[in-house]
Amino acid sequence: MPNSHNATAKQESQLKATETLPNGNITQEVCTNETCATETLVYDIRRSRYLNITGRCTLRCTFCPKHNGSKQIHEYQLALTHQPKPEEIIPLLGNTDDFEEYVFCGYGEPTLNLPTLIAVAKEIKRRGGRVRVNTDGLANLVHRRNILPELAQCVDSLSISLNADNETAYNQHCRPKLADSYAAVNAFISLAPHYIERVQVSAIEGLEGVDIDLCREQVQAYGCEFKHRVLGALG
């Protein structure tokens, strides 16, 4: 992250931000230590500002750099030691007029930090910005409910990673932590256009056992836009 962002993150990390838990207890400060203060919570690529809100993921993709010794994209190190709260991200949004969109995307699955995602996205929309969420499409499986109505209130577009045209290849390359993940991502893709203005679904050319043309047909049958990605190309 550029020095100015580090300085801002360090300053804002000293906020006495708290969270009230369902049992009524109140957590300690969100993040006041030196390690958290230097973590990359936002990063810029072209005219988009990316929001790095979790390092957790529902997949263990063989092609993901973080499973191959790197948590870096371009010049940015994206490793996190904690789940950032809205109070940490919102001060780093900048001027929404300076960015074409804000993208929830790091080396984790942003819907695993859903409260932060929703709160920050609503603030971006309040300021007139556009919001995109990059997701593996497993949020409904994880949260055991349809979260798309919640996203519809504050998200303009989704980029969903399908990655394979069949369950065998999906399990081989994406290594999901939850059973029935391939069925779940397909169900999420089929629902998404009913809630979100623009839904783009990607698959990666170069993965063994994946037919990129069948992926395209599958995605278009759901009424979504297909994004053809190439193995090894990031950002």
Phi, psi and chi 1 to 4 in degrees:
 res  aa     phi    psi   chi1   chi2   chi3   chi4
   1 MET       -  142.4  176.6 -173.2  -67.3      -
   2 PRO   -57.4  154.1  -24.1   32.7      -      -
   3 ASN   -56.2  -39.0  -69.8  -23.5      -      -
   4 SER   -61.2  -37.8   61.4      -      -      -
   5 HIS   -69.4  -39.4  -69.4  167.1      -      -
   6 ASN   -61.5  -42.5  -85.1  -19.9      -      -
   7 ALA   -64.7  -42.9      -      -      -      -
   8 THR   -64.8  -44.2  -55.9      -      -      -
   9 ALA   -61.2  -40.0      -      -      -      -
  10 LYS   -64.3  -44.0 -178.4  174.0 -179.1  178.6
  11 GLN   -63.5  -47.7  177.6 -177.2    0.4      -
  12 GLU   -72.4  -22.9  -63.5  -62.4  -17.8      -
  13 SER   -66.9  -13.5   72.0      -      -      -
  14 GLN   -84.1   -0.7  -54.4  -54.1  -46.0      -
  15 LEU   -59.9  142.0  -71.2  172.2      -      -
  16 LYS   -84.4   56.9  -57.7  -63.9 -176.1 -179.7
  17 ALA   -78.2  135.4      -      -      -      -
  18 THR  -130.2  169.7   60.9      -      -      -
  19 GLU  -138.6  130.9  177.5 -174.8   18.3      -
  20 THR   -87.1  122.5  -58.2      -      -      -
  21 LEU   -84.2  161.7  -58.4  177.6      -      -
  22 PRO   -54.9  -28.5  -27.5   35.4      -      -
  23 ASN   -84.0    2.3   61.8    8.9      -      -
  24 GLY    93.6  -11.6      -      -      -      -
  25 ASN   -71.8  154.5  -67.8  -25.5      -      -
  26 ILE  -114.1  131.6  -62.1  176.6      -      -
  27 THR   -70.9  169.7   63.9      -      -      -
  28 GLN   -77.4 -176.5  -62.5  -60.3  -46.7      -
  29 GLU   -53.8  147.2  -67.9   83.4    1.4      -
  30 VAL   -59.4  -53.3  168.1      -      -      -
  31 CYS  -165.3  112.1 -177.0      -      -      -
  32 THR  -127.4    7.4   59.6      -      -      -
  33 ASN   -96.9  165.0   65.2   60.3      -      -
  34 GLU   -64.4  -35.0 -162.9   70.3   20.1      -
  35 THR   -63.2  -49.7  -60.2      -      -      -
  36 CYS   -62.2  -35.0  -68.5      -      -      -
  37 ALA   -64.2  -23.6      -      -      -      -
  38 THR  -102.8    4.3   59.6      -      -      -
  39 GLU   -75.8  149.7  -69.6  178.5   -9.4      -
  40 THR   -83.4  102.9  -57.4      -      -      -
  41 LEU   -95.1  -26.6  -57.9 -175.5      -      -
  42 VAL  -134.3  150.0  -55.6      -      -      -
  43 TYR  -152.0  153.5   60.5  102.6      -      -
  44 ASP  -114.1  133.2  -61.8  -20.0      -      -
  45 ILE  -130.9  122.4  -61.9  177.6      -      -
  46 ARG    52.1 -127.3  -65.6  176.9  -71.3  -83.3
  47 ARG  -106.0   29.9  -67.7 -159.0   61.3 -130.2
  48 SER  -118.6  142.6  -64.2      -      -      -
  49 ARG  -104.6  122.5  174.0  149.5  -71.4 -176.6
  50 TYR   -96.5  140.4  -73.7   72.1      -      -
  51 LEU  -115.3  117.4  -50.1  177.7      -      -
  52 ASN  -100.4   95.2 -177.6   26.4      -      -
  53 ILE  -110.2   -1.2   64.3  169.2      -      -
  54 THR  -163.8  150.7 -175.3      -      -      -
  55 GLY  -104.5   -0.3      -      -      -      -
  56 ARG   -82.7  152.8  -58.7  173.9 -176.0  174.1
  57 CYS  -150.4  153.6 -163.0      -      -      -
  58 THR   -90.3   -8.0   26.6      -      -      -
  59 LEU  -121.1  162.2  -59.5  175.9      -      -
  60 ARG  -130.3   60.2  -63.9  159.4  -68.7 -170.6
  61 CYS   -58.9  133.4  -61.6      -      -      -
  62 THR   -64.9  -25.4   58.2      -      -      -
  63 PHE   -93.6   -1.1   49.1   84.6      -      -
  64 CYS   -77.5  128.9  178.7      -      -      -
  65 PRO   -55.2  -31.7  -27.8   36.5      -      -
  66 LYS   -68.5  -18.4   78.5  174.9 -176.9 -179.8
  67 HIS   -96.4    7.2  -66.0  -56.6      -      -
  68 ASN  -128.9   29.1  -66.5  -74.1      -      -
  69 GLY    93.1    6.3      -      -      -      -
  70 SER  -139.6  136.5  173.4      -      -      -
  71 LYS  -118.4   38.1  -68.5 -173.1  178.1  179.5
  72 GLN  -116.3  140.4 -178.9  169.4  -27.0      -
  73 ILE  -131.2  128.9 -175.6  168.2      -      -
  74 HIS    51.6 -128.8  -64.5  -83.4      -      -
  75 GLU   -93.5    6.4   69.3  -91.2   33.4      -
  76 TYR  -100.8  129.3  -53.8  111.2      -      -
  77 GLN   -90.9  122.7  -73.6  -71.6  -13.7      -
  78 LEU  -108.4    8.8  -58.8 -176.7      -      -
  79 ALA   -63.4  137.8      -      -      -      -
  80 LEU  -124.6  147.8  -66.0  174.4      -      -
  81 THR  -105.2   -1.8   61.4      -      -      -
  82 HIS  -154.4  171.6   72.5  -58.2      -      -
  83 GLN   -94.1  105.3  -67.8  -87.5   82.4      -
  84 PRO   -60.2  144.2  -23.6   34.7      -      -
  85 LYS   -97.6  163.8  -60.6  -66.3 -175.5 -176.6
  86 PRO   -55.1  -36.2  -26.0   34.1      -      -
  87 GLU   -62.7  -21.1  -66.6   86.6   -9.1      -
  88 GLU   -87.8  -32.2  -63.5  173.2   76.1      -
  89 ILE   -87.3  -42.9  -57.1  -66.5      -      -
  90 ILE   -56.8  -41.0  -71.2  172.9      -      -
  91 PRO   -65.3  -12.6  -23.4   35.7      -      -
  92 LEU  -100.6    5.3  -54.5  178.7      -      -
  93 LEU   -68.7  -32.1  -67.4  177.7      -      -
  94 GLY    73.8 -161.6      -      -      -      -
  95 ASN   -87.0  119.2 -173.8  -17.1      -      -
  96 THR   -61.4  -24.1   56.3      -      -      -
  97 ASP   -68.0  -18.0  -68.2  -24.1      -      -
  98 ASP   -83.5   -7.9  -66.8  -21.7      -      -
  99 PHE  -130.3  140.4  -57.2  101.3      -      -
 100 GLU   -67.9  -35.1  -68.1  179.2   -6.9      -
 101 GLU  -163.1  162.3   62.3  179.6   -6.8      -
 102 TYR  -108.7  132.7  -71.3   81.2      -      -
 103 VAL  -121.3  121.2 -174.0      -      -      -
 104 PHE   -80.7  103.9  -72.9   87.4      -      -
 105 CYS  -165.8  126.1  177.4      -      -      -
 106 GLY  -145.8 -138.7      -      -      -      -
 107 TYR  -106.0   33.9  -84.9  134.8      -      -
 108 GLY  -140.7  174.1      -      -      -      -
 109 GLU   -93.6  110.0  166.4   53.7   41.2      -
 110 PRO   -60.7  -27.5   16.5  -28.6      -      -
 111 THR   -72.4   -6.6   60.6      -      -      -
 112 LEU   -79.3  -10.7  -67.2 -176.8      -      -
 113 ASN  -120.0   58.4 -169.2   -1.9      -      -
 114 LEU   -61.7  -41.5 -169.0   60.2      -      -
 115 PRO   -59.2  -41.3  -25.1   35.9      -      -
 116 THR   -67.4  -43.5  -68.6      -      -      -
 117 LEU   -56.7  -50.8 -170.7  161.8      -      -
 118 ILE   -64.1  -46.1  -64.0  -66.4      -      -
 119 ALA   -63.9  -43.8      -      -      -      -
 120 VAL   -70.3  -41.8  174.0      -      -      -
 121 ALA   -61.3  -39.9      -      -      -      -
 122 LYS   -63.7  -37.5  -75.1 -177.5  176.0  179.0
 123 GLU   -67.7  -39.8  177.0   60.8   17.9      -
 124 ILE   -61.8  -44.7  -66.8  168.7      -      -
 125 LYS   -64.6  -38.0  -64.5  -55.9  -63.4  177.8
 126 ARG   -60.3  -33.3 -172.3 -172.6   70.8   79.8
 127 ARG   -87.1   -1.2  -61.4 -175.8 -172.3 -174.9
 128 GLY    93.2   11.7      -      -      -      -
 129 GLY   -88.6  170.5      -      -      -      -
 130 ARG  -107.3  146.4  -71.4 -172.7   61.1   82.0
 131 VAL  -125.0  130.8  174.2      -      -      -
 132 ARG  -124.1  142.9  170.9  160.5   59.2   98.0
 133 VAL  -118.5  123.2  175.2      -      -      -
 134 ASN   -91.7  123.4  -72.8    4.9      -      -
 135 THR  -143.2  156.5  177.9      -      -      -
 136 ASP   -86.8   -1.9   59.8   19.1      -      -
 137 GLY    77.1   17.6      -      -      -      -
 138 LEU  -107.0   11.3  -62.6  176.7      -      -
 139 ALA   -61.4  -40.4      -      -      -      -
 140 ASN   -65.3  -34.8  -72.0   -3.9      -      -
 141 LEU   -67.7  -43.7 -179.6   63.1      -      -
 142 VAL   -66.9  -48.4  170.0      -      -      -
 143 HIS   -86.8   -7.5  -65.5  -70.6      -      -
 144 ARG    60.2   34.8  -60.4 -178.0 -178.8 -178.1
 145 ARG  -162.2  166.3   69.3  177.9 -169.2  -85.2
 146 ASN   -82.8  109.4 -179.4   11.8      -      -
 147 ILE   -89.1   -3.8   71.3  158.0      -      -
 148 LEU   -60.3  -37.6  -76.5  163.1      -      -
 149 PRO   -59.6  -33.7  -26.7   36.9      -      -
 150 GLU   -69.7  -42.5  -61.7  164.1   61.9      -
 151 LEU   -65.9  -34.5  -63.6 -177.5      -      -
 152 ALA   -59.9  -24.6      -      -      -      -
 153 GLN   -73.1  -18.6  -60.4  174.6   34.2      -
 154 CYS  -148.2    8.1   53.2      -      -      -
 155 VAL  -122.7  130.6  172.6      -      -      -
 156 ASP   -89.6  -33.7  -60.8  -70.0      -      -
 157 SER  -149.6  152.5   62.6      -      -      -
 158 LEU  -120.4  141.0  -70.1  175.4      -      -
 159 SER  -117.0  110.3  -68.0      -      -      -
 160 ILE  -107.7  133.4  -53.3  170.3      -      -
 161 SER   -91.2  110.1  -61.8      -      -      -
 162 LEU   -89.7  -50.1  174.2   61.9      -      -
 163 ASN    74.3  -23.7  -67.4  -33.1      -      -
 164 ALA  -152.4  152.6      -      -      -      -
 165 ASP   -94.1    1.1   60.6  -74.9      -      -
 166 ASN  -150.5  156.2   63.3   86.1      -      -
 167 GLU   -66.4  -36.1 -174.6  172.6   16.9      -
 168 THR   -61.5  -48.0  -61.6      -      -      -
 169 ALA   -67.7  -38.2      -      -      -      -
 170 TYR   -60.3  -47.9 -178.3   85.9      -      -
 171 ASN   -65.3  -35.8  -71.4  -19.4      -      -
 172 GLN   -65.0  -45.7  174.7 -172.6  -13.5      -
 173 HIS   -93.5  -32.3  -62.7  -64.0      -      -
 174 CYS   -96.7  -22.0  -62.0      -      -      -
 175 ARG    46.2   62.5  -60.7 -174.7  -62.1 -178.6
 176 PRO   -64.1  148.8   23.5  -33.9      -      -
 177 LYS   -84.8  -20.1  -62.5  176.7 -178.4  178.4
 178 LEU  -112.0  142.4  -60.4  174.8      -      -
 179 ALA   -65.3  150.0      -      -      -      -
 180 ASP    64.6   27.8  -59.1  -41.4      -      -
 181 SER   -65.9  -36.9  -72.1      -      -      -
 182 TYR   -66.1  -41.6 -171.6   66.0      -      -
 183 ALA   -64.0  -37.3      -      -      -      -
 184 ALA   -67.6  -42.0      -      -      -      -
 185 VAL   -67.6  -36.6   66.0      -      -      -
 186 ASN   -66.3  -38.9  -83.5  -83.9      -      -
 187 ALA   -64.5  -40.4      -      -      -      -
 188 PHE   -64.1  -42.8 -171.5   83.9      -      -
 189 ILE   -63.0  -40.0  -68.2  168.5      -      -
 190 SER   -67.3  -31.9   69.6      -      -      -
 191 LEU   -81.6  -34.4  -75.6  173.8      -      -
 192 ALA   -52.7  -44.1      -      -      -      -
 193 PRO   -63.5  -16.6  -20.8   33.0      -      -
 194 HIS   -78.1  -12.4  -61.2  -73.0      -      -
 195 TYR  -121.6  -33.2  -64.2   92.3      -      -
 196 ILE  -112.7  137.2  -54.2  -63.3      -      -
 197 GLU   -55.9  -49.3  176.2 -174.6  -20.8      -
 198 ARG  -128.8  126.6 -177.2 -174.9 -178.0 -166.6
 199 VAL  -125.6  118.0 -179.8      -      -      -
 200 GLN  -112.6  133.8 -171.7  177.3   68.4      -
 201 VAL  -124.3  130.4 -179.9      -      -      -
 202 SER  -112.3  154.0   64.8      -      -      -
 203 ALA  -140.5  159.2      -      -      -      -
 204 ILE  -111.6  121.2  -57.6  174.9      -      -
 205 GLU   -74.7  132.9 -179.3 -179.9    0.9      -
 206 GLY   116.1   -7.0      -      -      -      -
 207 LEU   -86.9  131.6  -65.2  178.5      -      -
 208 GLU   -58.4  132.2  179.3 -175.2    0.5      -
 209 GLY    82.7    6.5      -      -      -      -
 210 VAL  -107.5  125.8  174.2      -      -      -
 211 ASP   -98.2  105.6 -172.9  -38.5      -      -
 212 ILE   -63.7  -31.8 -158.3   73.1      -      -
 213 ASP   -70.8  -37.6  -68.5  -35.4      -      -
 214 LEU   -66.8  -35.7  -74.4  180.0      -      -
 215 CYS   -60.0  -45.2  -70.6      -      -      -
 216 ARG   -60.4  -45.9  178.6 -177.5  -68.5  103.7
 217 GLU   -61.6  -42.3  -68.0  176.1   11.5      -
 218 GLN   -61.5  -46.2 -170.2  170.9  -31.7      -
 219 VAL   -66.0  -45.4  168.6      -      -      -
 220 GLN   -66.7  -30.1  -68.1  174.6  -17.3      -
 221 ALA   -65.0  -26.7      -      -      -      -
 222 TYR   -82.5   -5.1  -73.1  132.8      -      -
 223 GLY    83.2   23.4      -      -      -      -
 224 CYS  -110.4  163.5  -57.9      -      -      -
 225 GLU   -85.1  135.8  177.2 -175.5  -17.5      -
 226 PHE   -95.5  136.3 -179.9   68.8      -      -
 227 LYS  -117.4  117.8 -177.6  175.0 -177.4  179.3
 228 HIS   -88.1  109.9 -177.9  161.0      -      -
 229 ARG  -102.0  162.0  -63.8  176.3   57.1 -159.0
 230 VAL  -120.7  134.6  177.7      -      -      -
 231 LEU   -53.9  127.2 -173.4   63.6      -      -
 232 GLY    94.6   -9.0      -      -      -      -
 233 ALA   -95.6  118.9      -      -      -      -
 234 LEU  -119.1  151.1  -64.4  173.7      -      -
 235 GLY    66.2      -      -      -      -      -
